[in-house]
Each structure stands twice: as C-alpha cells, then as structure tokens.
Amino acid sequence: MARNIGAACRSCRRENIKLFLKGDRCYSDKCSFERRAFAPGQHGQSKFKKNSDYATQLREKQKVKSMYGMLEAQFRLYFKRADSQKGVTGENLLILLERRLDNAIFRMGFASSRDQARQLVRHKHILVNGKKVNIPSFQVSEGDVVSLKEKSRANALINDNLEAVARRGIPSWIELDKDNYKATVKALPNRDEITMPIAEHLIVELYSK
C-alpha cells in the first residue's frame, strides 16, 4: 500500500494546525509545531500572503489527507464513493475515513497515532470479530468487535497507549474494554464527533470544479 513517508511535522506547520501525527511527541515540548508555528520553507514566516479560493480549498484537502495518512489516488476514490452515497457528500467522506480500521484502532487507544495503528494492522496484531485483518482501509461496521490477538497483549507500547487513552478521549461510537483488550463499534461515527476543525465543503468544492 502506498503511503506518505515525508516529514510529518512539516505537514502540521504547512497547514498551520496541529494534526497529532506523531503520537505522544505532539503532547510534549518536542512538538515542532509548538516550537516553530509557521510554514516550512524560505518564505514560511512571511506575513503578506493571501490565499486564493483555490489555494484555500487545496490546503483543506491536503490537511485531511495528511491527517488520515493517504495519497491523492486513494483519497479521490473515497470522495467518489462518498459522492455516490445518499446524504451530504462532505459528511459522507469524513465518516468513511473515520470507519477505516487504522483510524478506529487509533480512536480506541491501542495506538498513539494513525501511522502506528496502521503498523499494528499490517503486522497482524488486530482481530475483527475474532478474525485477523491486516488491511488498514478495512471499513468497520456497527457491532464489530475489534481486539488484540493474545500474543500482542503483552506489548509494552500498546499497554502504554491504553494507559494514556484518557488524555485523547474515546468517541461515543466506540466502547472500550481495556481489561480485555477489545473495543466494540456501538454505532457508525457521525459528523459531530469529529472534533478537528475541518471544512469539508471546501474539499467538495475543489473536486467539483
């Protein structure tokens, strides 16, 4: 699977918002965005920059792509799928992204970032309804039970992540059972539970040109 292997902290600085791409580092004083809250590059600190409508729409799309760790081709497929569904296209898009297995693992607290969650899935640490799933883009559904396989429950990193889960919080569509290393998808996510500032209508406008 293709993925973005560029410097994650530059993405936060480029979008002028903390995207929490580096797990615990984002909560520490080592966070690059906290130390240098301006865009990367020679003209990053310029104060006389006015974005066009197109640039504003593009930056919003790039922000969401960086947040969920996807490249353009895959992201465009998600948009086409969202556009073909009933309802509001922008909201459909975000809900599809939230339902990705790597995102669900992150939301459940087993991983401190989506990149780390993707690695857990790829290395076959994750069970969905008792079966191994190693596809990060797998869509979780209402009633699914996501758990760690038995041998992975002694992993110190995963246990540290679960101890720190209270700091990030668990969305209401997930019910976490820390003692048994599993979580249940109580319902499909909804737009109100995505707390990051995302203007999804700008993405729809961009792809509708």
matplotlib code that plots the C-alpha trace (Angstrom):
import matplotlib.pyplot as plt

x = [0.0, 1.4, 1.7, 3.2, 6.7, 7.5, 8.3, 5.0, 5.8, 6.1, 2.5, 1.3, 3.4, 2.2, -1.5, -1.0, -2.7, -1.5, -2.6, -1.3, 0.6, 3.4, 1.6, 2.9, 5.5, 2.7, 1.8, 5.3, 7.6, 9.4, 6.5, 7.8, 4.6, 4.9, 8.5, 8.1, 4.4, 5.0, 5.1, 8.2, 10.5, 12.3, 9.1, 7.3, 7.3, 6.0, 3.0, 1.9, 0.4, -3.2, -4.6, -6.9, -10.2, -8.5, -5.5, -7.8, -9.7, -6.5, -5.0, -8.1, -7.9, -4.2, -4.8, -7.4, -5.2, -2.3, -4.5, -5.6, -2.3, -3.4, -2.1, -4.2, -5.4, -6.8, -8.3, -10.1, -11.6, -13.0, -14.5, -16.1, -17.6, -18.9, -20.4, -22.3, -23.9, -27.1, -26.7, -24.2, -21.0, -18.6, -20.0, -20.1, -16.4, -15.4, -17.5, -15.8, -12.4, -13.4, -14.5, -11.1, -9.7, -6.4, -8.4, -10.6, -7.6, -6.2, -9.6, -9.8, -6.5, -4.4, -2.1, -0.9, -1.2, -2.8, 0.7, 1.3, -2.2, -1.6, 1.6, -0.4, -2.9, -0.2, 1.7, -1.4, -1.9, -5.6, -8.7, -12.1, -14.9, -12.2, -10.6, -7.2, -7.5, -4.3, -5.9, -5.7, -8.5, -11.0, -14.3, -15.6, -19.4, -21.8, -21.5, -17.9, -15.6, -12.0, -9.4, -5.7, -4.6, -3.5, 0.3, 0.2, -1.4, 2.0, 3.3, 4.6, 3.9, 0.3, -0.2, 1.4, -1.0, -4.0, -2.9, -2.8, -6.1, -7.9, -5.8, -7.2, -10.7, -12.8, -15.6, -19.1, -19.4, -16.8, -17.0, -13.5, -12.9, -9.3, -9.1, -9.9, -8.0, -11.1, -13.5, -16.9, -18.2, -21.5, -22.7, -21.4, -19.5, -21.3, -20.0, -20.5, -17.9, -15.1, -13.7, -10.8, -11.5, -12.4, -14.3, -15.3, -17.4, -14.1, -13.0, -16.3, -16.0, -12.4, -13.3, -16.5, -14.6]
y = [0.0, 3.4, 5.9, 9.3, 8.9, 12.6, 14.5, 14.5, 17.6, 19.7, 18.8, 20.4, 23.5, 23.8, 23.5, 25.8, 23.3, 20.5, 17.3, 14.9, 12.8, 11.8, 10.4, 11.3, 13.7, 16.0, 16.4, 17.2, 20.2, 18.4, 19.2, 21.0, 22.9, 24.4, 25.4, 26.7, 27.6, 28.9, 27.3, 25.4, 26.8, 30.1, 32.2, 30.4, 33.4, 35.8, 37.8, 39.2, 36.1, 36.0, 32.7, 32.4, 30.4, 27.5, 27.6, 27.6, 24.6, 22.8, 23.3, 21.9, 18.8, 18.4, 18.8, 16.0, 13.8, 14.3, 13.7, 10.3, 9.4, 9.0, 9.8, 11.5, 8.5, 6.7, 9.9, 10.6, 7.1, 7.9, 11.1, 9.3, 6.7, 9.5, 11.4, 8.3, 7.8, 9.4, 12.4, 15.2, 14.3, 16.1, 14.4, 11.0, 11.4, 12.1, 9.2, 6.8, 8.0, 7.6, 4.0, 2.9, 0.2, 2.1, 5.1, 3.0, 1.4, 4.9, 6.1, 3.1, 3.9, 0.9, 3.2, 6.7, 7.8, 6.6, 5.6, 3.4, 1.9, 1.1, -0.7, -2.8, -3.8, -4.6, -6.7, -8.8, -7.8, -7.0, -9.2, -8.1, -10.3, -12.9, -13.0, -11.5, -8.4, -6.8, -4.2, -0.7, 0.6, -2.1, -0.5, -1.2, -1.6, -1.2, -4.2, -5.1, -6.2, -5.2, -6.8, -7.6, -11.1, -12.9, -12.7, -9.0, -8.1, -8.1, -5.4, -2.6, 0.1, -0.9, -1.0, 2.4, 3.7, 2.3, 3.9, 7.3, 6.9, 9.2, 12.2, 11.8, 10.5, 7.9, 8.9, 7.8, 5.4, 3.2, 1.2, 0.3, -2.7, -2.1, -5.1, -7.5, -5.5, -5.1, -2.4, -2.5, -0.3, 0.7, 2.8, 4.4, 7.6, 10.9, 14.3, 15.9, 13.6, 14.7, 17.5, 18.5, 21.8, 20.5, 22.5, 19.5, 21.7, 23.2, 19.7, 19.1, 22.5, 21.6, 18.2, 19.7, 22.1]
z = [0.0, -1.0, 1.9, 2.6, 4.1, 4.2, 7.4, 9.4, 11.4, 8.3, 7.4, 10.7, 10.1, 6.4, 7.4, 10.5, 12.8, 15.0, 13.3, 16.0, 13.5, 15.9, 18.9, 22.3, 20.8, 19.8, 23.5, 24.6, 24.4, 21.5, 19.2, 16.1, 15.7, 19.2, 18.6, 15.1, 14.4, 10.9, 7.5, 6.4, 3.7, 2.9, 3.0, 5.8, 8.1, 5.5, 6.8, 3.5, 1.9, 0.7, -0.5, -3.5, -3.2, -5.0, -2.6, 0.4, -0.9, -1.8, 1.6, 3.3, 1.2, 1.9, 5.6, 5.7, 3.5, 5.9, 8.9, 7.7, 6.0, 2.4, -1.0, -3.7, -5.7, -2.6, -1.3, -4.6, -4.5, -1.1, -2.4, -5.4, -3.0, -0.7, -3.7, -4.8, -1.4, -0.2, 2.1, 2.3, 0.3, 2.7, 5.7, 3.9, 3.1, 6.7, 8.0, 5.5, 6.7, 10.3, 9.6, 8.4, 10.6, 11.2, 12.3, 14.6, 16.2, 16.9, 18.2, 20.5, 22.1, 21.0, 19.1, 19.7, 16.0, 12.8, 11.5, 14.5, 14.2, 10.5, 11.5, 14.1, 11.5, 8.9, 11.3, 12.1, 15.7, 15.2, 15.1, 13.9, 15.1, 16.0, 12.6, 11.6, 9.4, 8.0, 5.7, 7.2, 4.9, 6.1, 7.0, 10.4, 10.8, 13.7, 16.0, 15.1, 17.9, 17.4, 19.6, 20.0, 19.4, 22.6, 21.9, 21.4, 24.7, 26.5, 24.1, 26.3, 23.7, 23.3, 27.1, 27.5, 24.8, 26.6, 29.9, 28.1, 26.4, 28.8, 27.5, 24.0, 24.9, 23.3, 20.9, 21.9, 18.9, 20.5, 23.7, 25.0, 27.3, 28.4, 30.6, 27.8, 25.1, 22.9, 21.7, 20.2, 17.4, 19.1, 16.1, 13.0, 13.6, 12.9, 11.9, 15.3, 16.9, 14.6, 16.6, 14.4, 12.6, 9.1, 6.4, 4.3, 1.9, 0.6, -0.4, -2.2, -4.0, -5.1, -6.6, -8.2, -10.4]

ax = plt.figure().add_subplot(projection="3d")
ax.plot(x, y, z, "-o")
ax.set_aspect("equal")
plt.show()
